[in-house]
Amino acid sequence: MPKLPLEVARRRVRRARELGLDYKAYAGIRAATGRDIVALLFSSNALRLLKDTKVPADRAEKVAGLTKVDALSLVHPPLSPSEVREENTFLLRVDRAPGLISTWGDTRARLLEIKGQLPADGVLVVGDTSLERNWSFAGRLAGYIPADQYFA
């Protein structure tokens, strides 16, 4: 990686902290995409939403404390996107996750829908499964980070 001026490095360390990421992960994503992360896309698995629609306190606190970034979520059945959004107001948008039998095209369409006008390569997926890892490829998103790493 190129040497950065000290002030740029400090600004990026601060930005990584705002996003809840370690600097190494942030710098790698930034180098690969050439842009800043503008949204984090959490799977319901990453948020530990299995049957309950309320995100557990430790994860809710971290996501609610994010600044200068949108928090989005795709939830797996039987969860209702509207109920999850209602219970967790820190999530800007919540929609139904692509299913196990969704085609690559259907998955891509769902990802484009949830990101809205945001640049795809500025959206980072936080997930728990290989299926969710593939969302970053299908949607041509910034990348993927495991929930255990993000919430460590």
N, C-alpha and C positions, 0 to 999 in steps of 0.2 A: 504494500500500500504506500502511496506517496506521502511524503512528509507534509504535514499541514502546519500553517502558521498557528502559533500558540492560541490566539484568540478564537480561531475557527475550531480548533480542537476543544477548547473549553465550551464553546457554544454547542458543539455536538454532544459532549458529555452531559450538558444540561438537558438537551433535547432527549437523549436516551432516558434520562431520569424522568422527564415529563411523561414519556411513553411507558414507563414501567419496565424498560428493557435494560439489560446490561450493555455496556458500551460496545463490546466485541460483536454481539448480535446486531446491534443497531448499525455499526460501521460496516459490517458485511452486507447488510441489506441495502444500505445507502450506496455502497460501492457497486453492487450488482445492478441496481435499478437507476442510479443517477438522480434519484429524487428522495424527498423526505416522505415519511409515513404520515398519511393524513387520516387514516382510519384503521381500527383494529376490528376484525371480524371474528367474534367468539362463537364457537359451537356450543350447543347446550351441554355437551359432555364436558367441555373445558370449564364451563360455569357451574358444573356439578348439579345441573337441573335434570333430574331423572323423572320424578313424578311431581315434585313440588315446583311451583312456578316462581318461588322466591330464591334468588341467588344467596348461598350461604354468606354469612357476615364477613368472613375474611376475604373472600373473592369480591364481594360487593364493594367493600371498602376500597380495594385497590382500583377497581374499574371506575367507581364513582369519583375517585381522586385524580383521574387523568385530566390533563389540561391540553388544550390546543390540538385535540384529536377527537374524531367521532368514534363512538363505541356502537358497533352493530352486532346482531346475533342471528344465527340460523338455528332453529330448534327442531329437534327430531320428534316425531309422534311418540306418545299421545299428547305432547304439550301443545297448547294453543298459543300461537304467536301474540295474539291480542292480550291474553291473560299474563303472559310473561312480560310484555311491555308495560302493562298496567302496574304490575308488582315491582318493576325495576325501572324506574323513570330515568336512570342514568344511561339506559340503552336508547340511542337515538331511533334506530329502526330494528324491528324484529320480524322475521319471516320464516316460513316453513323451509327446513333443510331439504336438499335433494335426497331422494330415497335411494335405497340400495339398488333398485332396478332402473334408476334414471339413466338415460343415455348421456354421453359426454355433452351433446348439444343441449339437452334439457338442464344439465348441471350448470353449464356455462350461462344459459339464459337466466337461471335463478340467481347466479352470482352477479350478473350484470344488473339485474333488477334491484338487488339489495344495495349495491354500491351506488346506484343512481348516477349522479353527475360527477362523482369522485373519479379521479384517474385510477384505473385498475392497478397500475404498478405502484400506487401509493397505499394500497390496502393490504395489510398483513393478517394472515389467518392464524388464530390461536386455537388449537384443537387437541384432540386426544387419540385419534385413530388414523390409520392410513387412508381411509376414505376421505376424511377431512383434510389430510395432507394433499390429496389429489385436487381439492378445490382450488388450491393456489395455481396448479397447472391448468386446469380447465378454464378458469377465469383470467388467466395470465396476470395473476396478482403478484404483489411484491415478494411473497414467500410464505413460509409456514414456520411456526415455533410451537413446540409441544407445551401444553398447559402446565405440566409439572415444572418445566424450566421457567415459564413466564411467571407463575405464581409462587416460585420458590422463595 
